[in-house]
Amino acid sequence: MAFVDREVTPDFPDGLTVQNGRGQWRDAHGKIEKERSYELILLYPVTAAGASDRKIEEIRRAYEKAFAQEAVGRVDDRTRADF
């Protein structure tokens, strides 16, 4: 959560969700790696997509660097939400 507080919250202060998970993938050497994973869910208006895209890519690079990751996945999908 320190990473989220430092790297994510300043750009997405209106709210976010972090979910715990277990993940696996094949690394660059062909070995299956398994470790704890996290899913970060960010909801923002479609009108903010351009600015959000840049911010999300900065967060991904920061996570790769901070936690020595080969890659950090990203999925984009339009959804309808109401609070």
N, C-alpha and C positions, 0 to 999 in steps of 0.2 A: 504493500500500500504506500510505502514511502516513494516508490517510483511513480505511482499514480498521482500522489499529492504534488510531486515535483514536476513531472513531465506532461500529465494529462489535464489535471484540474484547471491550470491556468488558461488553457485553450478551450476547455469545455466545462465552464463553471456551472452551467444550468443543470447538470446531472449526468450520470453514467452508471453502468452496472458492470461489476466484475464477477465472473463465475469461475469456480474452481473446476478443474477437470483432470483427466489422465490422457496423455497423448503418446502417439508413437509415429515414427517416420523413418524412412531410409536416408541415412546421411550421405554425404558426398563420396564416401568410401564404400557404400553399399551395405553398411551395418545397420541393423534395426536398432533404433534408440527409443527408449521409453522414459518418460519423466512426467512429473506434475506439470500441468499446463493451466493457462488462464485464458478466459475469453472476455474481451473488453467490448461492451456494447455501447455505442454512441448513437443517439438519435438527434437529428438536427433537421431543420427545414430544407427542402430541396433548393431553395434560394441561397442557402449557405454552402452548397455542395462544393463549389470551386475553392473557397477559402478553407473549408474543412478538409478537402483532399490533401492540400499542402501540409496542413497541421498533422493529419494522420500519418503521412509519410515521414514526417520528422519524428513522430513518436515511435514508429516502427524502427527507424534507424537507431534511435537512442536506446531502444530495448535490445536490439541486436548487439550493440556495443556494450551496454551495461551488463548483460548476462551471457556474453560470448555465444550468441546464437548464429547458426548458419543462415537461418531465414525466420521471418515472422510472417505468418499467414494473414491474409486479409480477404474478407468477403463483403461485398457491397450489395445491398438489396433495398428496394423501395418498400416501405411499409406505411401503414396508416396507424397512428397511435393517438390516444386521447387520454388526458389526465384530468 
